[in-house]
Amino acid sequence: MSDEVTSPCAECGASVYKQHIASGIARYEDGRMLCSHCVVEYEKSHDGVNDDAAFAPIEFDDGDDETSLDGAEDMSESKIHSATQSMMGQATGWDEGRFKRPLQPNKAGGTRFRVFHCRLSEGAIEFMTGQMNDWLEANDDILVKYSNTVVGPFEGKHTEPNLVITVFY
């Protein structure tokens, strides 16, 4: 009979059935039979991870004390920083001058890329098309070398499908 007790748990005395051993939820550890609950406790005590340290609060830095002379935030440290509008490119617009690598319009392959995205609606796509054309008009030195499109969910207040266009130039 599969419900037969093999032996009691060495820790708590609970009944350990053959089906528990066969499925792996109960097992022998250090020569002692452990039930499913005691196996979980055994693994917690022997995994070498301190749960309190693993779930310690993360401190966010607002970046007030780490701005460089040009006002850009120093993101080189391995801390988590809060994102500001200027970091997202919304407040200052697209600034080509912040990049060090020169454009190479006569060579194959892109030097830089820019990502555009919008919701999947006619008005939003028309607006994004206008943004892309305005960007190209404002930057005569840009030669589009390749582009890629993807449709996928964007998470915000509501998760909605978005059109994402990556332009390599």
C-alpha positions in Angstrom: 0.0 0.0 0.0 1.4 3.4 -1.0 0.1 5.1 2.2 2.3 3.1 4.5 4.5 5.1 6.9 8.2 4.6 6.2 9.4 6.2 9.4 8.7 9.2 11.6 10.5 12.5 11.0 13.7 12.8 13.1 12.9 16.4 13.9 9.2 16.7 14.6 8.0 13.1 14.7 5.5 13.6 11.8 4.6 10.6 9.7 6.6 10.3 6.5 4.9 8.3 3.7 6.6 6.4 0.8 4.9 8.7 -1.7 6.5 11.7 0.0 10.0 10.1 -0.4 9.2 9.1 -4.0 8.2 12.6 -4.9 11.2 14.2 -3.2 9.3 16.4 -0.7 10.6 14.2 2.2 14.2 12.8 2.3 17.1 11.7 4.3 19.5 14.5 5.3 22.6 13.7 7.3 21.4 10.2 7.9 18.1 11.4 9.3 14.6 11.2 7.8 13.0 14.6 7.5 9.4 15.4 6.6 8.5 18.0 3.9 8.2 20.8 6.5 11.5 20.0 8.2 13.2 19.7 4.7 12.2 23.3 4.0 13.7 24.4 7.4 16.8 22.3 6.8 17.4 24.0 3.4 16.8 27.5 4.9 19.4 26.8 7.6 22.0 25.3 5.2 21.7 27.5 2.1 24.2 30.1 3.3 21.9 33.0 2.6 20.9 35.4 5.4 17.3 36.2 4.6 17.5 39.5 6.5 20.5 40.6 4.4 18.9 39.4 1.2 15.9 41.6 1.7 17.5 44.6 3.2 15.9 47.9 2.1 17.5 49.6 -0.9 18.5 53.2 -0.4 17.8 55.5 -3.3 19.9 58.5 -4.1 18.3 61.6 -5.5 21.5 62.7 -7.2 21.6 66.2 -5.7 25.2 65.8 -4.6 26.5 64.0 -7.6 26.1 66.4 -10.4 29.0 67.3 -12.7 29.9 70.7 -13.9 27.6 70.4 -16.9 24.6 69.4 -14.7 24.5 65.8 -15.8 24.2 63.2 -13.2 27.2 60.8 -12.5 25.8 57.3 -13.0 29.1 55.6 -12.8 28.7 54.3 -9.2 27.0 51.0 -8.6 24.1 52.6 -6.6 20.5 52.7 -7.6 19.5 56.2 -8.6 16.1 57.8 -9.0 15.3 58.8 -12.5 14.6 62.5 -13.2 12.9 64.0 -16.2 16.2 65.4 -17.5 17.7 61.9 -17.4 14.8 60.6 -19.4 15.3 63.1 -22.1 11.9 64.7 -21.7 12.9 68.1 -20.1 16.0 68.8 -22.2 15.2 67.1 -25.5 17.5 65.0 -27.5 21.1 66.3 -27.1 23.5 64.9 -29.7 26.4 66.9 -28.1 26.6 64.6 -25.1 28.0 61.7 -27.1 31.7 61.3 -27.6 31.8 58.9 -30.5 31.8 60.7 -33.8 29.2 59.9 -36.4 30.6 58.0 -39.4 28.1 58.5 -42.2 30.3 57.1 -44.9 31.1 53.8 -43.1 28.9 50.7 -42.8 27.2 50.1 -39.5 25.6 52.4 -37.0 27.5 54.5 -34.5 24.5 55.4 -32.4 20.9 54.6 -32.1 17.7 56.2 -30.9 14.5 54.6 -29.8 11.0 55.9 -30.5 7.8 54.3 -29.2 4.1 55.0 -29.2 0.8 53.3 -28.5 -0.9 51.4 -31.3 -3.4 54.0 -32.4 -3.5 56.1 -35.6 -3.1 59.4 -33.8 -0.1 58.2 -31.8 1.7 56.7 -34.8 1.2 60.0 -36.7 2.6 61.9 -33.8 5.6 59.6 -33.5 6.2 60.0 -37.3 6.2 63.7 -36.9 8.7 63.4 -34.0 11.0 61.2 -36.1 10.9 63.5 -39.1 11.5 66.6 -36.9 14.5 64.8 -35.3 16.0 64.0 -38.7 15.3 67.6 -40.0 17.1 69.1 -37.0 20.1 66.9 -37.4 21.5 67.1 -41.0 24.6 65.0 -40.1 22.5 61.9 -39.3 22.3 59.2 -42.0 19.9 56.4 -41.0 21.6 53.1 -41.6 19.2 50.6 -40.2 16.0 50.5 -38.3 14.1 47.8 -36.4 10.5 47.6 -35.3 9.0 45.6 -32.5 5.4 45.5 -31.0 5.3 44.6 -27.4 3.6 45.6 -24.1 4.7 48.7 -22.3 3.9 48.9 -18.6 2.6 52.1 -17.1 -0.7 52.9 -15.5 -2.1 50.3 -17.9 -0.2 47.7 -19.9 -0.7 48.5 -23.5 0.8 47.3 -26.8 3.3 49.7 -28.2 5.2 50.1 -31.4 8.9 50.5 -30.7 11.2 51.7 -33.5 15.0 51.6 -33.1 16.9 53.8 -35.5 20.6 53.1 -36.0 22.6 56.0 -37.5 
